Each structure stands twice: as C-alpha cells, then as structure tokens.
C-alpha cells in the first residue's frame, strides 16, 4: 500500500494552522488577568442601621492609612488576608472578610461589635459594653443607649451590667422605657424610666461564679421583676397616676412597696409607703 506523505503533511499543517487560529482568537478576546485592575470596592457592614459605630467611609480610611485600599490597584497585588487583619485590629470590628471577584471587584464584609449600654461610673470611668460584655472605648457617641451609673467597676460591668442590659433589651417596651441603670453603694439596682417621675428598685443581681450560669440567673431574675412591673404599670399606675409615687420597690416577690410623693403640706419624711400585695400584680 502506497502512503501519500504529501497529503498527510498538508492535512497536518491544516490542523496546526486551525489550532493556532483558535488559540490566537481566544487570547485576543480574553483579557490579561495578570494586569486586571480593581474597579470597584463594596463595603458591607452588618447592623449599620442600629446602634453601631462603623461606617463604610471609616473602613475606607483605615485601609487608606495602611496603604491597603484596593481601588485602582492591580488585582495581583491585592492581599485580602492583609486587609482582613488590618480591619480586625479596630476595637469596633468583630469579624472581617475580604475577597476578589472574577470581574475585578473587591468585597469587604464587616460585622461590628454592638454597644448595648454606656458605663459612666462614680469612679470616673466612661466606656461602652458590647453584647458580650466586652469594653468599647468612648471614642464615639451613640444616642438611645441605656446609661449605667454609680458603683460599677469593670468586673461588675462585665458580669452584672452587661447581662442586665441584654435582658432589658429583650423587651421593646422596657428598652424604650428604661433610660438609666443606677448601682447603689451596696450594688442594689435602681432603674430610671423615661415616663413617670419615679425610681424603680429591683433588688440585687444573683451573681454566679460560672459565666453562663450567671447570665441565665440574671436574665431570669430581671424578666421576673420586669413582668411584675409591667403588670403593676398596667393595673396599678394606670389607675393611681404615673406621678403619684417617687419610689417603687419590687425587691420582694410577694409585694410591691411604693413611696408616695409628699403633698403640698407634707415633707418627704411624712410621705406614706403603700403596699401592693401579690394578687394585684400576678
């Protein structure tokens, strides 16, 4: 059998040429990824509409200062891990995630530490606590947070005030109603409401050595007190008047003791304390 080498060589050249043309066209139409430039930076911050401290502009400024802001940089020189590490150093950042998309965009997702109460103690301390009891510096101001004042050191702020504030925030009613927590010298807890010219005394927080048990015990204690107070608000103060009493004590489970405001001819010492038994508030 005679082999037609000439035809074989021509066919082979045709295949090679076709392959070369396909590769050439593909390379002409595919951008060079090694020279791709970041054209957009998306910064997303969770809970940014709540009582958070962070804004996208602040995140940008942190990265600009560290010379890590990726806009208009070549993608091959962008280091997502360095961006994350630079942001995690900030006291208000909880988690940071950064990644580069195929189209050259850089996405940065931030979850922030959320303040739940502001501490202004008699010792002169002024800082915020987040929902884990961690301290946030008072470098910013946010309104609508409960302020805790009085005899508060950092240990009691972490183990007492943080769980107390978290428990109060479970109820939208009490979150809106309570504007201040005051810790007495013996660590008795007073609550100052926004509506009504009176002070609420709820007693002493049941402190436990184990952190998890401590949070559960304080939450159960606070919920029990607030439930009784809400019923008293509804069935007691709604009839007696919001400004009749100056001090309402719910320390004991079987009674509520209210100190009446003095009348025009009475002194503060002559004001009468009235008792509401359990059936009135259960």
C-alpha positions as CSV (number, residue, x, y, z in Angstrom):
1,X,0.0,0.0,0.0
2,X,1.4,3.3,-1.1
3,X,1.4,6.1,1.6
4,X,0.6,9.6,0.4
5,X,3.0,11.6,2.6
6,X,2.3,14.8,0.8
7,X,-1.4,14.7,1.6
8,X,-0.7,13.7,5.2
9,X,1.7,16.6,5.7
10,X,-0.8,19.1,4.2
11,X,-3.6,17.8,6.5
12,X,-1.3,18.1,9.5
13,X,-0.4,21.6,8.6
14,X,-4.1,22.5,8.2
15,X,-4.9,21.1,11.7
16,X,-1.9,23.0,13.3
17,X,-2.9,26.2,11.5
18,X,-6.6,25.9,12.6
19,X,-5.5,25.2,16.2
20,X,-3.2,28.3,16.1
21,X,-6.0,30.5,14.8
22,X,-8.4,29.3,17.5
23,X,-5.8,30.0,20.2
24,X,-5.0,33.3,18.8
25,X,-8.6,34.5,18.6
26,X,-9.2,33.2,22.1
27,X,-6.2,35.1,23.5
28,X,-7.2,38.3,21.7
29,X,-10.7,38.1,23.3
30,X,-9.6,37.1,26.8
31,X,-8.3,40.0,28.9
32,X,-4.9,39.5,30.6
33,X,-5.8,38.6,34.2
34,X,-2.3,39.4,35.4
35,X,-2.9,43.1,34.6
36,X,-6.6,43.3,35.7
37,X,-7.3,46.4,37.9
38,X,-9.8,46.7,40.8
39,X,-12.6,48.9,39.5
40,X,-15.0,48.7,42.5
41,X,-14.9,48.2,46.3
42,X,-18.1,47.1,48.0
43,X,-18.0,47.6,51.8
44,X,-20.9,45.9,53.7
45,X,-21.4,46.5,57.4
46,X,-23.9,44.4,59.3
47,X,-26.3,46.2,61.7
48,X,-25.2,49.6,60.3
49,X,-28.8,50.9,60.8
50,X,-28.8,50.1,64.5
51,X,-26.7,51.5,67.3
52,X,-23.4,50.6,65.5
53,X,-20.3,52.7,65.4
54,X,-18.8,51.9,62.0
55,X,-19.4,53.4,58.5
56,X,-18.1,52.4,55.1
57,X,-16.2,55.7,54.9
58,X,-14.4,54.8,58.2
59,X,-13.4,51.4,56.9
60,X,-12.1,53.0,53.7
61,X,-10.0,55.5,55.7
62,X,-8.5,52.6,57.8
63,X,-7.3,50.9,54.6
64,X,-6.1,54.1,53.0
65,X,-4.0,54.8,56.1
66,X,-2.5,51.3,55.9
67,X,-2.0,51.7,52.1
68,X,-4.3,48.7,51.5
69,X,-7.3,50.3,49.9
70,X,-7.6,48.2,46.7
71,X,-9.4,50.6,44.3
72,X,-7.4,51.1,41.0
73,X,-4.7,48.6,42.1
74,X,-3.8,45.6,40.0
75,X,-5.6,42.6,41.3
76,X,-2.4,40.5,41.6
77,X,-1.1,43.0,44.2
78,X,-4.3,42.9,46.3
79,X,-3.9,40.8,49.5
80,X,-7.3,40.0,51.1
81,X,-5.7,38.5,54.2
82,X,-3.8,41.7,55.0
83,X,-6.9,43.7,54.5
84,X,-8.8,41.5,57.0
85,X,-6.0,41.6,59.5
86,X,-5.8,45.4,59.3
87,X,-9.6,45.8,59.9
88,X,-9.7,43.2,62.8
89,X,-7.3,45.4,64.8
90,X,-10.1,48.1,65.2
91,X,-11.9,48.0,68.5
92,X,-15.3,48.1,66.9
93,X,-14.8,45.3,64.4
94,X,-16.0,41.8,65.3
95,X,-15.2,39.9,62.0
96,X,-13.8,41.0,58.6
97,X,-14.0,39.1,55.3
98,X,-12.4,40.2,52.0
99,X,-12.4,38.5,48.6
100,X,-11.8,39.5,45.0
101,X,-14.4,38.6,42.3
102,X,-13.7,37.4,38.7
103,X,-14.6,40.8,37.3
104,X,-12.1,42.6,39.5
105,X,-14.4,43.9,42.3
106,X,-13.3,43.6,45.9
107,X,-16.0,42.8,48.5
108,X,-15.4,43.6,52.2
109,X,-17.9,42.3,54.7
110,X,-17.8,43.6,58.3
111,X,-19.7,42.5,61.4
112,X,-19.3,45.0,64.2
113,X,-19.4,44.8,67.9
114,X,-22.7,46.2,69.0
115,X,-22.9,48.5,72.1
116,X,-25.8,47.8,74.4
117,X,-25.1,50.1,77.4
118,X,-22.9,53.1,78.3
119,X,-21.0,53.0,81.6
120,X,-20.5,56.2,83.5
121,X,-19.4,55.1,86.9
122,X,-18.8,57.0,90.1
123,X,-15.1,56.1,89.7
124,X,-14.9,58.3,86.6
125,X,-15.0,55.5,84.0
126,X,-16.7,56.2,80.7
127,X,-17.0,53.5,78.1
128,X,-19.4,51.2,76.3
129,X,-20.2,47.5,76.7
130,X,-21.0,45.3,73.7
131,X,-23.4,42.4,73.9
132,X,-20.7,40.0,75.1
133,X,-19.7,42.3,77.9
134,X,-16.6,43.5,76.1
135,X,-15.4,47.1,76.6
136,X,-15.6,49.5,73.7
137,X,-13.7,52.8,74.1
138,X,-15.7,56.0,74.4
139,X,-14.3,57.5,71.2
140,X,-17.7,58.0,69.7
141,X,-21.2,58.8,70.8
142,X,-24.4,57.0,70.2
143,X,-27.7,58.0,71.5
144,X,-30.7,55.9,72.7
145,X,-28.4,53.6,74.8
146,X,-29.1,52.9,78.4
147,X,-26.6,54.7,80.7
148,X,-25.4,52.8,83.8
149,X,-24.1,54.9,86.6
150,X,-23.0,54.5,90.2
151,X,-20.8,51.9,92.0
152,X,-19.5,50.0,88.9
153,X,-16.1,48.5,88.4
154,X,-15.1,46.7,85.3
155,X,-15.7,43.2,86.8
156,X,-19.3,44.2,87.8
157,X,-19.8,45.9,84.4
158,X,-18.9,42.7,82.6
159,X,-20.7,40.1,84.9
160,X,-23.6,42.2,86.1
161,X,-24.5,45.2,84.0
162,X,-24.0,43.5,80.6
163,X,-26.4,40.6,81.3
164,X,-28.8,43.1,82.9
165,X,-28.8,45.4,79.8
166,X,-29.2,42.3,77.5
167,X,-32.2,41.1,79.5
168,X,-33.8,44.6,79.4
169,X,-33.3,44.8,75.6
170,X,-35.3,41.6,75.1
171,X,-38.5,43.7,75.6
172,X,-39.0,46.6,73.2
173,X,-41.3,48.2,75.9
174,X,-38.6,48.2,78.6
175,X,-35.8,49.1,76.1
176,X,-37.8,52.2,75.3
177,X,-38.9,52.8,78.9
178,X,-35.6,52.5,80.8
179,X,-33.1,55.3,80.2
180,X,-30.7,54.7,83.2
181,X,-29.4,51.9,85.5
182,X,-28.1,53.2,88.8
183,X,-25.9,50.9,91.0
184,X,-26.1,51.8,94.7
185,X,-23.2,51.5,97.1
186,X,-24.3,48.0,98.2
187,X,-24.9,47.1,94.5
188,X,-28.6,47.3,94.7
189,X,-30.1,48.1,91.3
190,X,-32.3,51.1,90.5
191,X,-33.9,51.7,87.1
192,X,-34.8,55.2,85.9
193,X,-37.7,55.2,83.5
194,X,-38.4,57.8,80.7
195,X,-42.1,58.0,81.5
196,X,-43.2,58.7,85.1
197,X,-41.4,60.7,87.8
198,X,-40.3,57.7,89.9
199,X,-37.4,55.3,90.6
200,X,-37.7,51.5,90.3
201,X,-35.8,49.4,92.7
202,X,-35.5,45.7,91.6
203,X,-33.1,44.4,94.3
204,X,-29.7,42.7,93.9
205,X,-28.5,40.7,91.0
206,X,-28.0,36.9,91.7
207,X,-24.2,36.7,90.8
208,X,-22.8,33.3,90.0
209,X,-19.2,32.2,89.5
210,X,-19.8,30.4,86.2
211,X,-20.4,33.0,83.4
212,X,-23.1,31.0,81.6
213,X,-25.0,30.2,84.8
214,X,-24.6,33.9,85.8
215,X,-26.2,35.2,82.6
216,X,-29.1,32.7,82.9
217,X,-29.7,33.6,86.6
218,X,-29.6,37.4,85.9
219,X,-31.9,37.0,82.9
220,X,-34.5,35.0,84.9
221,X,-34.3,37.5,87.8
222,X,-34.7,40.5,85.5
223,X,-37.5,39.0,83.5
224,X,-39.4,38.1,86.7
225,X,-39.1,41.7,88.0
226,X,-40.0,43.4,84.7
227,X,-43.0,41.2,84.2
228,X,-44.4,42.2,87.7
229,X,-43.6,45.8,87.0
230,X,-45.3,45.8,83.6
231,X,-48.5,44.4,85.3
232,X,-48.2,47.0,88.0
233,X,-47.9,49.7,85.4
234,X,-51.0,48.4,83.7
235,X,-53.2,47.8,86.7
236,X,-51.7,50.0,89.3
237,X,-50.2,53.2,87.9
238,X,-52.8,53.4,85.2
239,X,-55.4,54.0,87.9
240,X,-53.3,55.7,90.6
241,X,-51.5,58.0,88.2
242,X,-48.0,57.9,86.8
243,X,-46.7,60.7,89.0
244,X,-48.2,59.6,92.3
245,X,-45.1,57.7,93.6
246,X,-41.5,58.7,93.9
247,X,-40.1,55.2,94.6
248,X,-41.4,51.7,93.6
249,X,-39.7,48.7,95.2
250,X,-40.1,45.2,93.7
251,X,-37.3,43.6,95.6
252,X,-39.6,41.1,97.3
253,X,-41.7,38.6,95.3
254,X,-44.8,38.9,97.3
255,X,-45.3,42.6,97.4
256,X,-44.6,45.9,95.7
257,X,-43.8,48.8,98.1
258,X,-44.5,52.3,96.7
259,X,-43.4,55.6,98.4
260,X,-46.0,58.3,97.7
261,X,-44.8,61.7,96.8
262,X,-45.4,64.3,99.5
263,X,-48.4,66.5,99.1
264,X,-48.2,70.3,99.4
265,X,-48.3,70.2,103.2
266,X,-46.1,67.2,103.7
267,X,-42.4,66.7,104.0
268,X,-40.5,64.0,102.2
269,X,-40.2,62.1,105.5
270,X,-44.0,62.2,106.0
271,X,-44.8,60.6,102.7
272,X,-46.6,57.3,103.1
273,X,-45.3,54.0,101.7
274,X,-48.1,51.9,100.3
275,X,-48.0,48.1,99.8
276,X,-49.5,46.2,96.9
277,X,-49.8,42.5,97.6
278,X,-49.0,39.8,95.2
279,X,-52.6,39.3,93.9
280,X,-52.6,42.9,92.5
281,X,-49.6,42.2,90.3
282,X,-49.8,38.5,89.4
